[in-house]
């Protein structure tokens, strides 16, 4: 967004004409009578655009262009091919031949605004670039989520995505944006857990030059970068409690002030938030505002952990295997049934992110074209303690539950097959087959 413009011209009438045209667009205008005055102003103030004459006393427009840190529109009554080429080589945004109409200047300002927005967005996206996998789902729970995603995305409602770390919350958030009416606009992410507490407000809302020590230039915040698009507040419960009131106001009013600024900035942003915490616990512990939660939680999406959707493990593993083979310039590999079963039996404390890491590690370290169970270097730590309902563990597959029940009963009865089979209500032959499946030999 272009807000503050420097107009430089040694002819007072033309200087006032340009300034008045820009003020009608709602811009703040500062004027300079020649190039030297403009250079002095730029040393102490931040401008979003400079409109400067070419021929001026003391310092000319080219000198102004060399010192400017924003787009420059060069205006001249002495337009020649040579001066135009020189100005463009030095980085002039556009060339305007005098005398010019208000419409001509307004058109170039609009183009400069579009250019500035794209530059800022692309710079941010390059620094935050993350490759998301395609959505892969075979489980009923994930199919249900994906079946309603298009309808959710087409609305303007805020979306709150919850689930354990690594379940794919950010992937779902990106899909919401890509399926929305804002798909061609910015998708800006804020990792709330990764920003130092002292810088959170500046990251969200930006700051003015000189707002605090080290603020040498004006900075545009994530809300402005996401204007007309989608803002992802990743792990939103990590935002300091003291800032949550200002965030709530910004979401409600769609306006805010930069740190150190007095002027309100208006935006049009769709909010998608994520969290890996139990929200009721966070609210009761007074680390997250209840009113902010209800503002964000218009459309809730709960993503189950990978251990609760074993039907997705195989398809996801195949997807990651294909992806990482291509990325690492390796011949395409394939899993054996034993390898896929090993992946399905694992408890996946790190969810989809852990699965991706293990497949990538296997692709990089193993050279066999066929990946068998022994090629998969899974975490050897025991499964985490699960929350229980009564005496039954919650959050593991039926296959894993059966395995744990048989092995624990077998150990309690000092590996006596007859007693174990009797307690479990199965035949000794069935028990022997199960033990053989789990690696016990006769």
PAMAR-63066 format. One record per residue (C-alpha): x, y, z; residue in one letter. Coordinates in pm, whole numbers. Example, Ala and Ser with C-alpha at 12.3 -4.5 7.8 and 13.67 -1.06 7.14 Angstrom:
2
east/north/up/resn
1230/-450/780/A
1367/-106/714/S
***
This chain:
442
east/north/up/resn
0/0/0/X
140/340/-102/X
60/598/166/X
336/858/173/X
466/1018/-149/X
749/1265/-207/X
687/1514/-491/X
1000/1687/-625/X
984/1974/-877/X
1148/2315/-899/X
833/2467/-1058/X
590/2555/-773/X
271/2531/-983/X
356/2186/-1120/X
465/2071/-774/X
131/2183/-622/X
-64/2032/-913/X
92/1688/-861/X
53/1711/-482/X
-315/1802/-505/X
-380/1516/-748/X
-220/1270/-504/X
-403/1410/-201/X
-734/1344/-378/X
-628/978/-381/X
-596/989/-2/X
-216/1000/-1/X
9/1185/240/X
229/1419/33/X
562/1584/116/X
708/1837/-132/X
1066/1930/-220/X
1179/2220/-441/X
1486/2046/-586/X
1688/1727/-583/X
1911/1821/-290/X
1610/1897/-67/X
1457/1564/-169/X
1775/1373/-85/X
1790/1542/257/X
1427/1445/325/X
1483/1082/222/X
1770/1054/468/X
1531/1113/759/X
1187/1001/636/X
1044/689/474/X
847/726/149/X
648/468/-47/X
683/650/-382/X
878/943/-529/X
748/1156/-817/X
1037/1373/-935/X
1123/1610/-1215/X
1436/1529/-1415/X
1590/1873/-1474/X
1638/2067/-1148/X
1903/2290/-986/X
2161/2158/-736/X
2072/1788/-775/X
1870/1651/-1067/X
1615/1371/-1082/X
1875/1105/-1157/X
2055/1191/-831/X
1721/1155/-649/X
1662/819/-821/X
2002/687/-708/X
1922/768/-342/X
1560/652/-339/X
1467/326/-165/X
1121/304/-319/X
970/320/-671/X
1039/644/-858/X
827/802/-1131/X
1043/1033/-1340/X
867/1337/-1495/X
1029/1568/-1749/X
947/1818/-2019/X
1275/1731/-2186/X
1206/1367/-2259/X
1455/1203/-2487/X
1534/842/-2559/X
1873/877/-2392/X
1743/1016/-2064/X
1460/762/-2055/X
1703/472/-2109/X
1941/606/-1843/X
1660/649/-1591/X
1527/298/-1656/X
1877/149/-1620/X
1908/317/-1282/X
1578/162/-1173/X
1307/420/-1245/X
963/262/-1216/X
814/469/-1499/X
867/775/-1717/X
603/1055/-1730/X
622/1324/-1999/X
520/1675/-1892/X
265/1821/-1909/X
66/1525/-1773/X
-299/1489/-1674/X
-428/1385/-1329/X
-551/1059/-1483/X
-203/975/-1614/X
-47/1028/-1270/X
-324/833/-1094/X
-275/539/-1334/X
98/524/-1262/X
42/543/-885/X
-199/248/-910/X
60/52/-1109/X
326/137/-852/X
95/12/-574/X
45/-320/-754/X
420/-348/-816/X
504/-273/-451/X
255/-529/-323/X
392/-801/-551/X
754/-727/-459/X
677/-744/-85/X
468/-1058/-124/X
731/-1236/-335/X
1010/-1138/-95/X
811/-1278/194/X
714/-1597/14/X
1076/-1666/-86/X
1178/-1642/279/X
889/-1863/394/X
879/-2108/104/X
748/-2447/211/X
663/-2734/-21/X
331/-2888/79/X
243/-3243/-18/X
-77/-3311/-205/X
-373/-3402/10/X
-378/-3779/51/X
-658/-3951/238/X
-812/-4297/251/X
-950/-4290/605/X
-1318/-4204/666/X
-1224/-3923/906/X
-998/-3745/655/X
-1236/-3806/365/X
-1508/-3637/566/X
-1285/-3335/627/X
-1184/-3307/262/X
-1540/-3351/134/X
-1646/-3033/314/X
-1333/-2834/240/X
-1455/-2674/-83/X
-1769/-2538/81/X
-1569/-2404/376/X
-1309/-2245/146/X
-1566/-2060/-64/X
-1701/-1882/244/X
-1536/-1582/408/X
-1558/-1733/758/X
-1257/-1772/984/X
-1134/-2132/1013/X
-975/-2287/1323/X
-776/-2607/1258/X
-671/-2816/1557/X
-469/-3135/1589/X
-141/-3271/1718/X
190/-3142/1582/X
270/-3288/1243/X
-85/-3393/1149/X
-104/-3162/847/X
-282/-2854/980/X
-80/-2622/757/X
-154/-2837/452/X
-528/-2808/519/X
-490/-2432/571/X
-312/-2398/236/X
-589/-2601/71/X
-853/-2368/219/X
-674/-2074/57/X
-621/-2245/-280/X
-988/-2345/-303/X
-1113/-2001/-194/X
-1215/-1696/-394/X
-888/-1542/-272/X
-669/-1805/-438/X
-494/-1549/-661/X
-418/-1322/-366/X
-144/-1358/-100/X
-129/-1653/139/X
82/-1528/430/X
188/-1741/725/X
281/-1630/1076/X
447/-1898/1290/X
337/-1754/1624/X
555/-1995/1823/X
875/-1894/1642/X
856/-1515/1688/X
1028/-1362/1994/X
767/-1210/2224/X
913/-859/2189/X
872/-870/1809/X
526/-1026/1776/X
338/-695/1745/X
580/-564/1483/X
555/-889/1284/X
176/-871/1284/X
121/-501/1226/X
455/-360/1107/X
629/-55/1247/X
723/298/1150/X
1079/415/1108/X
1223/504/1450/X
945/328/1644/X
1207/151/1855/X
1581/90/1863/X
1683/-81/1539/X
1374/31/1344/X
1576/203/1071/X
1304/179/806/X
930/133/797/X
831/-233/799/X
507/-373/660/X
351/-639/883/X
191/-970/792/X
-163/-832/805/X
-76/-579/531/X
107/-840/326/X
-205/-1058/338/X
-443/-780/229/X
-717/-925/4/X
-578/-1272/72/X
-547/-1521/359/X
-347/-1490/681/X
-248/-1814/854/X
-191/-1778/1229/X
1/-2099/1290/X
0/-2215/1656/X
-209/-1911/1749/X
-221/-2007/2119/X
147/-1909/2147/X
64/-1540/2101/X
138/-1347/2425/X
-180/-1280/2622/X
-112/-906/2627/X
-124/-885/2247/X
-438/-1095/2204/X
-670/-799/2268/X
-507/-599/1988/X
-524/-903/1759/X
-895/-944/1840/X
-961/-581/1753/X
-767/-609/1426/X
-968/-917/1324/X
-1300/-758/1421/X
-1240/-417/1267/X
-996/-515/992/X
-783/-215/1083/X
-484/-145/1308/X
-196/95/1364/X
166/10/1297/X
397/17/1600/X
493/381/1648/X
227/496/1401/X
-84/712/1445/X
-262/632/1120/X
-506/340/1094/X
-435/86/821/X
-739/-92/676/X
-715/-442/529/X
-938/-719/398/X
-799/-1047/529/X
-943/-1396/574/X
-809/-1560/892/X
-714/-1927/926/X
-570/-2029/1264/X
-416/-2352/1391/X
-327/-2496/1730/X
-198/-2824/1873/X
-334/-2746/2220/X
-658/-2844/2391/X
-838/-2513/2359/X
-1060/-2549/2663/X
-753/-2615/2877/X
-575/-2310/2731/X
-877/-2090/2804/X
-919/-2223/3158/X
-547/-2171/3221/X
-595/-1809/3106/X
-325/-1827/2840/X
-577/-1768/2559/X
-870/-1529/2549/X
-1210/-1691/2519/X
-1351/-1407/2305/X
-1059/-1438/2061/X
-1115/-1814/2040/X
-1481/-1769/1946/X
-1387/-1505/1689/X
-1143/-1749/1525/X
-1346/-2066/1571/X
-1630/-1989/1328/X
-1559/-2306/1128/X
-1368/-2571/1330/X
-1166/-2851/1169/X
-1022/-3124/1394/X
-749/-3335/1229/X
-703/-3677/1391/X
-350/-3807/1462/X
-198/-4048/1213/X
-224/-4344/1453/X
-605/-4302/1445/X
-620/-4318/1066/X
-400/-4614/968/X
-569/-4630/626/X
-377/-4314/533/X
-30/-4442/625/X
30/-4653/314/X
-92/-4393/59/X
102/-4117/234/X
417/-4332/243/X
383/-4405/-131/X
334/-4035/-202/X
641/-3932/-1/X
848/-4211/-155/X
768/-4090/-507/X
826/-3725/-411/X
1162/-3776/-241/X
1293/-4007/-512/X
1230/-3731/-767/X
1370/-3455/-544/X
1692/-3650/-476/X
1732/-3771/-835/X
1699/-4135/-728/X
1543/-4417/-931/X
1184/-4478/-825/X
1162/-4730/-539/X
879/-4940/-402/X
777/-5088/-67/X
735/-5456/11/X
416/-5562/194/X
629/-5621/508/X
758/-5264/492/X
408/-5121/460/X
289/-5338/749/X
576/-5213/965/X
478/-4856/887/X
113/-4930/966/X
200/-5093/1301/X
415/-4802/1420/X
261/-4554/1668/X
373/-4230/1487/X
420/-3982/1773/X
536/-3725/1515/X
243/-3795/1283/X
266/-3715/909/X
577/-3501/953/X
762/-3795/1111/X
644/-4026/834/X
779/-3786/570/X
1114/-3760/750/X
1152/-4138/778/X
1072/-4194/410/X
1314/-3920/305/X
1587/-4070/525/X
1526/-4412/372/X
1547/-4273/18/X
1872/-4089/93/X
2054/-4361/290/X
1942/-4683/120/X
2034/-4777/-235/X
1811/-5082/-281/X
1531/-5028/-534/X
1296/-5226/-309/X
1237/-5102/45/X
1180/-5385/293/X
1097/-5368/665/X
1462/-5373/774/X
1534/-5062/563/X
1294/-4851/771/X
1473/-4692/1065/X
1183/-4627/1301/X
1206/-4480/1650/X
1274/-4763/1894/X
1126/-4579/2191/X
808/-4734/2334/X
474/-4582/2236/X
377/-4282/2446/X
138/-4333/2734/X
-209/-4286/2595/X
-504/-4129/2770/X
-734/-4406/2884/X
-1104/-4466/2894/X
-1152/-4712/3181/X
-866/-4961/3145/X
-834/-4953/2766/X
-568/-4744/2588/X
-709/-4489/2345/X
-538/-4383/2024/X
-385/-4706/1887/X
-497/-4942/1612/X
-686/-5264/1682/X
-388/-5459/1548/X
-151/-5289/1794/X
-403/-5330/2081/X
-432/-5703/2012/X
-54/-5739/1994/X
2/-5560/2325/X
-274/-5757/2499/X
-138/-6095/2386/X
228/-6017/2466/X
155/-5867/2807/X
-69/-6160/2902/X
198/-6400/2778/X
461/-6233/3000/X
231/-6224/3305/X
187/-6601/3278/X
564/-6656/3239/X
527/-6748/2871/X
299/-7043/2948/X
103/-7095/2626/X
-179/-7299/2778/X
-253/-7049/3056/X
-223/-6753/2816/X
-458/-6908/2561/X
-707/-6994/2834/X
-711/-6640/2976/X
-746/-6485/2630/X
-1017/-6731/2527/X
-834/-6849/2214/X
-685/-7181/2110/X
-319/-7264/2173/X
-275/-7297/1798/X
-408/-6942/1741/X
-180/-6812/2015/X
120/-6991/1860/X
43/-6835/1519/X
10/-6489/1672/X
338/-6524/1863/X
511/-6639/1546/X
372/-6330/1371/X
520/-6113/1647/X
864/-6274/1616/X
854/-6550/1879/X
991/-6881/1749/X
898/-7230/1879/X
***
